[in-house]
Amino acid sequence: MAQSQEKDLVEIAPRANPPVVKLIDFKKFKYLEAKKNKESRKSSKNVGMKEIRLSPFIGEHDLNTKVAQATEFLKEGNQVKIAIPFRGREITRKEFGYNTMNKAIEKLAAISKVSRQPMFEGRVLVAGLAPFKETR
């Protein structure tokens, strides 16, 4: 019957008694499945984690440039990880790192919320920011 209709015989339930089969055009079936998967991937949003690195003794203009970069990431819907690595003896002046981190967080407060409070991971001061949810 499948050969006369030029279709494929696909086994649906092989363990049933008798086994259940279906007559379909398998290439068309695979094409429609791929199309459905592609459509579902298109509708889902890929939210990533972007990172900006600052210095504990960063200049004001450099800080503004990095904050502008983080603003773009947040507007795209990404989360932002702010990292301030300490090199050498800079680790003895942790308050400069916290001051820089707080300045950056304040400048980004209008478009984001703190998802992870500033804390040290080894010699790196790290904080996480997430964009506000858009209400439609």
C-alpha positions in Angstrom: 0.0 0.0 0.0 2.9 2.4 0.9 4.6 1.6 -2.4 1.5 2.3 -4.4 1.0 5.7 -2.8 4.8 6.4 -3.0 5.0 7.1 0.8 7.0 5.7 3.6 5.9 3.2 6.2 6.8 4.6 9.7 6.5 2.4 12.8 4.7 4.4 15.5 4.3 1.8 18.3 6.6 -1.2 17.7 5.8 -3.0 21.0 2.0 -3.0 20.4 0.3 -6.1 19.3 0.0 -5.8 16.3 2.6 -3.1 15.7 1.2 0.3 14.7 2.5 1.9 11.5 1.7 5.1 9.6 1.9 6.0 5.9 3.7 9.4 5.5 6.1 11.2 3.3 9.1 11.0 5.6 11.1 13.8 3.8 8.2 16.2 4.1 7.7 15.2 7.8 11.4 15.9 8.5 11.2 19.2 6.7 8.1 20.3 8.7 9.8 19.3 11.9 12.9 21.4 11.1 10.7 24.3 10.1 8.9 24.1 13.4 12.1 23.9 15.4 13.6 26.9 13.5 10.4 28.9 14.3 10.5 28.1 18.0 14.2 29.1 18.2 13.4 32.4 16.5 10.8 33.3 19.0 12.9 32.5 22.1 15.2 35.2 23.3 18.8 34.4 24.0 19.8 36.2 27.2 23.5 36.2 27.8 25.9 37.4 30.4 28.3 40.1 29.2 31.3 41.3 31.2 32.9 44.6 31.5 36.3 45.0 33.3 37.2 48.0 35.3 40.3 49.0 37.2 40.2 50.1 40.9 42.0 53.4 39.8 40.1 54.0 36.6 39.7 57.5 35.2 36.3 59.2 35.1 36.1 59.3 31.3 37.2 55.6 31.0 34.5 54.7 33.5 31.9 56.6 31.5 32.9 54.7 28.3 32.6 51.3 30.0 29.3 52.3 31.6 28.0 53.3 28.1 29.1 49.9 26.8 27.3 48.2 29.7 24.2 50.3 29.0 24.1 48.9 25.4 24.4 45.4 26.7 21.5 46.0 29.2 19.3 47.5 26.5 19.8 44.4 24.3 18.4 42.4 27.3 21.7 40.9 28.4 22.9 40.6 32.0 26.1 42.4 32.8 28.9 41.2 35.1 31.2 44.0 36.3 34.7 42.7 37.3 37.4 44.7 38.9 40.6 42.7 39.0 43.3 43.7 41.5 47.0 43.4 40.5 49.9 43.3 42.8 49.7 45.5 45.8 46.4 47.1 44.6 44.6 44.5 46.8 45.6 46.5 49.9 43.3 49.3 48.8 40.0 47.4 48.4 38.0 50.6 49.2 39.0 52.1 45.8 37.5 49.0 44.0 34.3 49.3 46.0 34.1 53.0 45.2 34.5 52.4 41.5 32.0 49.5 41.6 29.4 51.7 43.4 29.9 54.6 40.9 29.3 52.2 38.0 26.2 50.7 39.7 24.8 54.1 40.4 25.2 55.2 36.8 23.4 52.0 35.6 20.7 52.2 38.3 18.2 53.8 35.9 18.1 50.8 33.6 19.1 47.9 35.7 18.9 46.2 39.2 21.7 44.6 41.1 21.3 40.8 40.8 24.5 40.0 42.6 26.0 42.2 45.3 29.7 43.2 44.9 31.9 40.5 46.5 35.4 39.2 46.0 36.2 36.0 44.0 39.9 35.6 44.7 41.5 38.9 43.7 38.6 40.0 41.5 35.7 42.2 42.8 32.5 41.0 41.0 28.9 42.3 40.8 26.0 41.3 38.6 23.4 43.6 37.0 20.2 42.5 35.3 18.0 44.7 33.1 14.5 45.6 34.3 11.7 43.5 32.9 9.8 45.3 30.1 6.1 45.7 30.8 3.9 45.9 27.7 
